Amino acid sequence: MIANEKLSRARAILKDKSSSLNLYFITRELKVGIARSAKVVDKYCFKAWGSDVSPELEEFFVKNLERQLDKVLESESYELEPYDVISDDLPNRLYAYALNNALSFSDVVTNQIIPGPNNPIKSLADVKNNLWAYCLKMTSSEGCFLIFRKLSKGKVVTDQNQTIKEKVSSYFDSTTAELKASLQESITFDDKLDCLFAEEEFFVFRKSGFENIVGLEEEFNEAANDVVDIVKATDLVEGIEHIEALLKESKSLLKTLSNIAKKGHHHKLNAEEIGKMRDVLHKFEGKALKTTSEGKLLLEDKIDVGYFIKLLNDYYKQGMVSGDFYGTNSGRLLPISN
């Protein structure tokens, strides 16, 4: 079933007067026996907590859902693409991502939220410390769909174990023009949505939020470090520590290395490839590729790292029809039809 049909069915469920809305908070914790620093991808477990919502809050959520779905379904310019780590930064793109790629997050979807969890929330304090996201489940006789949005504990106020002398939340009373103390628990919801799940597939509205929710950043880290390790093992590059240092502070580098891992270019690194890199860098940047006296590629600073990562990711491309040259980190390998 194509994306538009799935989204149209979600819209029909939303419009059904007999449909119901359920709110779930999702928490994330390390699996027992696994250290936070462990170099494994699937190291977290997710848990869904059900919560009742007032009619006013339900109306807020439903209107936001309607607006997002209408925006996609009523626009002929929206295009569906398979999810990629790095893609062209163009408007009106919807990305599809299969549930079976979502590792441990798939459990909270298929085994907890869809059948309905047995964890009703008693207080926001139950979820505050490990709060990860929230989910809206819309159900009717036609089926169900889910909406996810990233959340953090900074959105929650509980005043648990703290007195008014230590911390205070407040609200403005317009009848008296006073700012007053509020000891009630509260949570802030905005009008943004990160992704929709329907019939075994995520449809991604906001990539950064989606990547956080399902744990893709953990995968990016693992893939990026694998690339660094493989490049290091070739013994053809000196100064790998500069890549490792930048990797700790640059999300862009993290995603680019993950993209390289997906395409597998790092496995081809050899003396011949370094020769090609030298020619390409001189052609497009007018720069000389630094090398050591032994002929190894030399990285001395973040500028060197930037050029090397571009070359390893095939940043410099040529159009097959126009013959024009382009510079982009995006792009996926295509099969050649005979």
Contacts in CASP RR format, 6 or more apart in sequence:
PFRMAT RR
TARGET T0000
AUTHOR 0000-0000-0000
METHOD contacts of the structure
MODEL  1
MIANEKLSRARAILKDKSSSLNLYFITRELKVGIARSAKVVDKYCFKAWG
SDVSPELEEFFVKNLERQLDKVLESESYELEPYDVISDDLPNRLYAYALN
NALSFSDVVTNQIIPGPNNPIKSLADVKNNLWAYCLKMTSSEGCFLIFRK
LSKGKVVTDQNQTIKEKVSSYFDSTTAELKASLQESITFDDKLDCLFAEE
EFFVFRKSGFENIVGLEEEFNEAANDVVDIVKATDLVEGIEHIEALLKES
KSLLKTLSNIAKKGHHHKLNAEEIGKMRDVLHKFEGKALKTTSEGKLLLE
DKIDVGYFIKLLNDYYKQGMVSGDFYGTNSGRLLPISN
1 199 0 8 1.000
2 80 0 8 1.000
3 80 0 8 1.000
3 94 0 8 1.000
3 96 0 8 1.000
3 203 0 8 1.000
4 73 0 8 1.000
4 80 0 8 1.000
6 198 0 8 1.000
6 199 0 8 1.000
6 201 0 8 1.000
6 203 0 8 1.000
7 69 0 8 1.000
7 72 0 8 1.000
7 73 0 8 1.000
7 196 0 8 1.000
7 198 0 8 1.000
7 203 0 8 1.000
8 73 0 8 1.000
9 142 0 8 1.000
9 143 0 8 1.000
9 145 0 8 1.000
9 198 0 8 1.000
10 69 0 8 1.000
10 138 0 8 1.000
10 145 0 8 1.000
10 196 0 8 1.000
10 198 0 8 1.000
11 66 0 8 1.000
11 69 0 8 1.000
11 70 0 8 1.000
11 73 0 8 1.000
12 140 0 8 1.000
12 142 0 8 1.000
13 19 0 8 1.000
13 138 0 8 1.000
13 139 0 8 1.000
13 140 0 8 1.000
13 142 0 8 1.000
13 143 0 8 1.000
13 144 0 8 1.000
13 145 0 8 1.000
14 62 0 8 1.000
14 65 0 8 1.000
14 66 0 8 1.000
14 69 0 8 1.000
14 138 0 8 1.000
16 140 0 8 1.000
16 141 0 8 1.000
16 142 0 8 1.000
18 140 0 8 1.000
18 141 0 8 1.000
19 138 0 8 1.000
19 139 0 8 1.000
19 140 0 8 1.000
20 138 0 8 1.000
20 139 0 8 1.000
20 140 0 8 1.000
21 53 0 8 1.000
21 58 0 8 1.000
21 61 0 8 1.000
21 62 0 8 1.000
21 136 0 8 1.000
21 137 0 8 1.000
21 138 0 8 1.000
22 50 0 8 1.000
22 116 0 8 1.000
22 136 0 8 1.000
22 137 0 8 1.000
22 139 0 8 1.000
23 50 0 8 1.000
23 51 0 8 1.000
23 52 0 8 1.000
23 53 0 8 1.000
23 57 0 8 1.000
23 61 0 8 1.000
23 134 0 8 1.000
23 135 0 8 1.000
23 136 0 8 1.000
23 137 0 8 1.000
24 48 0 8 1.000
24 49 0 8 1.000
24 50 0 8 1.000
24 51 0 8 1.000
24 112 0 8 1.000
24 113 0 8 1.000
24 117 0 8 1.000
24 134 0 8 1.000
24 135 0 8 1.000
24 136 0 8 1.000
24 137 0 8 1.000
25 48 0 8 1.000
25 49 0 8 1.000
25 50 0 8 1.000
25 51 0 8 1.000
25 121 0 8 1.000
25 127 0 8 1.000
25 131 0 8 1.000
25 133 0 8 1.000
25 134 0 8 1.000
25 151 0 8 1.000
26 46 0 8 1.000
26 47 0 8 1.000
26 48 0 8 1.000
26 49 0 8 1.000
26 108 0 8 1.000
26 131 0 8 1.000
26 132 0 8 1.000
26 133 0 8 1.000
26 134 0 8 1.000
26 135 0 8 1.000
26 148 0 8 1.000
26 213 0 8 1.000
27 46 0 8 1.000
27 47 0 8 1.000
27 49 0 8 1.000
27 127 0 8 1.000
27 130 0 8 1.000
27 131 0 8 1.000
27 132 0 8 1.000
28 44 0 8 1.000
28 45 0 8 1.000
28 46 0 8 1.000
28 130 0 8 1.000
28 132 0 8 1.000
29 44 0 8 1.000
29 45 0 8 1.000
29 47 0 8 1.000
29 130 0 8 1.000
30 36 0 8 1.000
30 43 0 8 1.000
30 44 0 8 1.000
30 45 0 8 1.000
31 43 0 8 1.000
31 44 0 8 1.000
31 45 0 8 1.000
34 40 0 8 1.000
34 43 0 8 1.000
36 43 0 8 1.000
39 222 0 8 1.000
39 225 0 8 1.000
40 222 0 8 1.000
41 103 0 8 1.000
41 218 0 8 1.000
41 219 0 8 1.000
41 222 0 8 1.000
42 103 0 8 1.000
42 104 0 8 1.000
43 218 0 8 1.000
44 104 0 8 1.000
44 215 0 8 1.000
44 218 0 8 1.000
45 104 0 8 1.000
45 107 0 8 1.000
46 104 0 8 1.000
46 105 0 8 1.000
46 107 0 8 1.000
46 108 0 8 1.000
46 112 0 8 1.000
46 132 0 8 1.000
47 108 0 8 1.000
47 112 0 8 1.000
47 117 0 8 1.000
47 119 0 8 1.000
48 108 0 8 1.000
48 112 0 8 1.000
48 113 0 8 1.000
48 116 0 8 1.000
48 117 0 8 1.000
48 119 0 8 1.000
48 135 0 8 1.000
49 117 0 8 1.000
49 119 0 8 1.000
49 120 0 8 1.000
49 121 0 8 1.000
49 126 0 8 1.000
49 127 0 8 1.000
50 117 0 8 1.000
50 119 0 8 1.000
50 120 0 8 1.000
50 121 0 8 1.000
51 120 0 8 1.000
51 121 0 8 1.000
53 61 0 8 1.000
57 189 0 8 1.000
60 189 0 8 1.000
61 136 0 8 1.000
61 189 0 8 1.000
64 191 0 8 1.000
64 193 0 8 1.000
65 136 0 8 1.000
65 138 0 8 1.000
65 147 0 8 1.000
65 193 0 8 1.000
67 191 0 8 1.000
68 193 0 8 1.000
68 196 0 8 1.000
68 205 0 8 1.000
69 196 0 8 1.000
72 78 0 8 1.000
72 94 0 8 1.000
75 92 0 8 1.000
77 92 0 8 1.000
78 92 0 8 1.000
78 93 0 8 1.000
78 94 0 8 1.000
79 92 0 8 1.000
79 93 0 8 1.000
79 94 0 8 1.000
80 94 0 8 1.000
80 95 0 8 1.000
80 96 0 8 1.000
80 203 0 8 1.000
81 87 0 8 1.000
81 93 0 8 1.000
81 94 0 8 1.000
81 95 0 8 1.000
81 96 0 8 1.000
82 95 0 8 1.000
82 96 0 8 1.000
82 97 0 8 1.000
82 332 0 8 1.000
83 95 0 8 1.000
83 96 0 8 1.000
83 97 0 8 1.000
83 202 0 8 1.000
83 204 0 8 1.000
83 207 0 8 1.000
84 95 0 8 1.000
84 259 0 8 1.000
84 330 0 8 1.000
84 331 0 8 1.000
84 332 0 8 1.000
85 220 0 8 1.000
85 255 0 8 1.000
85 258 0 8 1.000
85 259 0 8 1.000
85 262 0 8 1.000
86 255 0 8 1.000
86 256 0 8 1.000
86 259 0 8 1.000
86 329 0 8 1.000
86 330 0 8 1.000
86 331 0 8 1.000
87 93 0 8 1.000
87 95 0 8 1.000
87 207 0 8 1.000
87 330 0 8 1.000
87 331 0 8 1.000
88 328 0 8 1.000
88 330 0 8 1.000
88 331 0 8 1.000
94 203 0 8 1.000
94 204 0 8 1.000
94 205 0 8 1.000
95 203 0 8 1.000
95 204 0 8 1.000
95 207 0 8 1.000
95 210 0 8 1.000
96 201 0 8 1.000
96 202 0 8 1.000
96 203 0 8 1.000
96 204 0 8 1.000
97 195 0 8 1.000
97 201 0 8 1.000
97 202 0 8 1.000
97 204 0 8 1.000
97 210 0 8 1.000
97 214 0 8 1.000
98 200 0 8 1.000
98 201 0 8 1.000
98 202 0 8 1.000
99 106 0 8 1.000
99 109 0 8 1.000
99 110 0 8 1.000
99 197 0 8 1.000
99 200 0 8 1.000
99 201 0 8 1.000
99 202 0 8 1.000
100 106 0 8 1.000
100 200 0 8 1.000
102 109 0 8 1.000
102 202 0 8 1.000
102 214 0 8 1.000
102 215 0 8 1.000
103 214 0 8 1.000
103 215 0 8 1.000
103 219 0 8 1.000
105 213 0 8 1.000
105 214 0 8 1.000
105 215 0 8 1.000
109 146 0 8 1.000
109 197 0 8 1.000
113 135 0 8 1.000
113 137 0 8 1.000
113 146 0 8 1.000
114 137 0 8 1.000
114 144 0 8 1.000
114 146 0 8 1.000
116 137 0 8 1.000
121 127 0 8 1.000
123 158 0 8 1.000
123 160 0 8 1.000
123 185 0 8 1.000
124 156 0 8 1.000
124 157 0 8 1.000
124 158 0 8 1.000
124 185 0 8 1.000
124 186 0 8 1.000
124 187 0 8 1.000
125 158 0 8 1.000
125 160 0 8 1.000
125 185 0 8 1.000
127 156 0 8 1.000
128 153 0 8 1.000
128 156 0 8 1.000
128 158 0 8 1.000
128 160 0 8 1.000
129 153 0 8 1.000
130 153 0 8 1.000
131 151 0 8 1.000
131 152 0 8 1.000
131 153 0 8 1.000
131 155 0 8 1.000
131 156 0 8 1.000
132 150 0 8 1.000
132 151 0 8 1.000
132 213 0 8 1.000
133 148 0 8 1.000
133 149 0 8 1.000
133 150 0 8 1.000
133 151 0 8 1.000
133 194 0 8 1.000
133 213 0 8 1.000
134 148 0 8 1.000
134 149 0 8 1.000
134 151 0 8 1.000
134 189 0 8 1.000
135 146 0 8 1.000
135 147 0 8 1.000
135 148 0 8 1.000
136 146 0 8 1.000
136 147 0 8 1.000
137 144 0 8 1.000
137 145 0 8 1.000
137 146 0 8 1.000
138 144 0 8 1.000
138 145 0 8 1.000
138 146 0 8 1.000
138 147 0 8 1.000
145 196 0 8 1.000
145 197 0 8 1.000
145 198 0 8 1.000
146 196 0 8 1.000
146 197 0 8 1.000
146 198 0 8 1.000
147 193 0 8 1.000
147 195 0 8 1.000
147 196 0 8 1.000
147 197 0 8 1.000
148 193 0 8 1.000
148 194 0 8 1.000
148 195 0 8 1.000
148 196 0 8 1.000
148 197 0 8 1.000
148 210 0 8 1.000
148 213 0 8 1.000
149 189 0 8 1.000
149 190 0 8 1.000
149 192 0 8 1.000
149 193 0 8 1.000
149 194 0 8 1.000
150 194 0 8 1.000
150 209 0 8 1.000
150 212 0 8 1.000
150 213 0 8 1.000
151 187 0 8 1.000
155 187 0 8 1.000
155 188 0 8 1.000
155 189 0 8 1.000
156 185 0 8 1.000
156 186 0 8 1.000
156 187 0 8 1.000
157 169 0 8 1.000
157 185 0 8 1.000
157 186 0 8 1.000
157 187 0 8 1.000
158 185 0 8 1.000
159 167 0 8 1.000
159 168 0 8 1.000
159 169 0 8 1.000
159 183 0 8 1.000
159 185 0 8 1.000
164 181 0 8 1.000
164 183 0 8 1.000
168 181 0 8 1.000
168 182 0 8 1.000
169 181 0 8 1.000
169 182 0 8 1.000
169 183 0 8 1.000
169 184 0 8 1.000
169 186 0 8 1.000
170 179 0 8 1.000
170 180 0 8 1.000
170 181 0 8 1.000
170 182 0 8 1.000
171 179 0 8 1.000
171 180 0 8 1.000
171 182 0 8 1.000
172 178 0 8 1.000
172 179 0 8 1.000
172 180 0 8 1.000
173 179 0 8 1.000
173 180 0 8 1.000
192 206 0 8 1.000
193 205 0 8 1.000
193 206 0 8 1.000
194 204 0 8 1.000
194 205 0 8 1.000
194 206 0 8 1.000
194 209 0 8 1.000
194 210 0 8 1.000
194 213 0 8 1.000
195 202 0 8 1.000
195 203 0 8 1.000
195 204 0 8 1.000
195 205 0 8 1.000
195 206 0 8 1.000
195 209 0 8 1.000
195 210 0 8 1.000
195 213 0 8 1.000
196 202 0 8 1.000
196 203 0 8 1.000
196 205 0 8 1.000
197 203 0 8 1.000
202 210 0 8 1.000
202 214 0 8 1.000
204 210 0 8 1.000
210 216 0 8 1.000
211 217 0 8 1.000
211 220 0 8 1.000
217 254 0 8 1.000
219 258 0 8 1.000
220 254 0 8 1.000
220 255 0 8 1.000
220 257 0 8 1.000
220 258 0 8 1.000
221 254 0 8 1.000
223 257 0 8 1.000
223 258 0 8 1.000
223 261 0 8 1.000
223 262 0 8 1.000
224 247 0 8 1.000
224 253 0 8 1.000
224 254 0 8 1.000
224 257 0 8 1.000
224 258 0 8 1.000
224 261 0 8 1.000
225 247 0 8 1.000
226 261 0 8 1.000
227 257 0 8 1.000
227 258 0 8 1.000
227 260 0 8 1.000
227 261 0 8 1.000
227 266 0 8 1.000
228 240 0 8 1.000
228 243 0 8 1.000
228 244 0 8 1.000
228 247 0 8 1.000
228 257 0 8 1.000
230 266 0 8 1.000
230 267 0 8 1.000
230 269 0 8 1.000
231 237 0 8 1.000
231 240 0 8 1.000
231 243 0 8 1.000
231 266 0 8 1.000
231 269 0 8 1.000
231 312 0 8 1.000
232 240 0 8 1.000
234 269 0 8 1.000
234 270 0 8 1.000
235 296 0 8 1.000
236 269 0 8 1.000
236 270 0 8 1.000
236 271 0 8 1.000
236 274 0 8 1.000
236 296 0 8 1.000
236 297 0 8 1.000
237 269 0 8 1.000
237 296 0 8 1.000
237 297 0 8 1.000
237 298 0 8 1.000
237 299 0 8 1.000
237 308 0 8 1.000
238 292 0 8 1.000
238 296 0 8 1.000
238 297 0 8 1.000
238 298 0 8 1.000
238 299 0 8 1.000
239 298 0 8 1.000
239 299 0 8 1.000
239 300 0 8 1.000
240 299 0 8 1.000
242 299 0 8 1.000
242 300 0 8 1.000
242 301 0 8 1.000
242 302 0 8 1.000
242 304 0 8 1.000
242 305 0 8 1.000
243 253 0 8 1.000
243 299 0 8 1.000
243 305 0 8 1.000
243 308 0 8 1.000
243 309 0 8 1.000
246 253 0 8 1.000
246 302 0 8 1.000
246 305 0 8 1.000
247 253 0 8 1.000
247 254 0 8 1.000
247 257 0 8 1.000
253 305 0 8 1.000
253 309 0 8 1.000
256 309 0 8 1.000
256 313 0 8 1.000
256 329 0 8 1.000
257 309 0 8 1.000
259 313 0 8 1.000
259 329 0 8 1.000
259 330 0 8 1.000
260 266 0 8 1.000
260 309 0 8 1.000
260 312 0 8 1.000
260 313 0 8 1.000
262 332 0 8 1.000
263 313 0 8 1.000
263 314 0 8 1.000
263 332 0 8 1.000
263 333 0 8 1.000
265 312 0 8 1.000
265 313 0 8 1.000
265 314 0 8 1.000
266 312 0 8 1.000
269 312 0 8 1.000
274 289 0 8 1.000
274 291 0 8 1.000
274 297 0 8 1.000
275 289 0 8 1.000
277 289 0 8 1.000
277 297 0 8 1.000
277 308 0 8 1.000
277 311 0 8 1.000
277 312 0 8 1.000
278 288 0 8 1.000
278 289 0 8 1.000
278 291 0 8 1.000
280 311 0 8 1.000
280 316 0 8 1.000
281 287 0 8 1.000
281 288 0 8 1.000
281 289 0 8 1.000
281 307 0 8 1.000
281 311 0 8 1.000
282 288 0 8 1.000
282 289 0 8 1.000
283 316 0 8 1.000
284 316 0 8 1.000
284 325 0 8 1.000
285 307 0 8 1.000
287 307 0 8 1.000
289 297 0 8 1.000
289 307 0 8 1.000
290 297 0 8 1.000
290 298 0 8 1.000
290 299 0 8 1.000
290 300 0 8 1.000
290 304 0 8 1.000
291 297 0 8 1.000
291 298 0 8 1.000
292 298 0 8 1.000
297 308 0 8 1.000
298 304 0 8 1.000
299 305 0 8 1.000
299 308 0 8 1.000
310 316 0 8 1.000
310 329 0 8 1.000
313 329 0 8 1.000
315 327 0 8 1.000
315 328 0 8 1.000
315 329 0 8 1.000
316 325 0 8 1.000
316 326 0 8 1.000
316 327 0 8 1.000
317 325 0 8 1.000
317 326 0 8 1.000
317 327 0 8 1.000
317 328 0 8 1.000
318 324 0 8 1.000
318 325 0 8 1.000
318 326 0 8 1.000
319 325 0 8 1.000
319 326 0 8 1.000
END
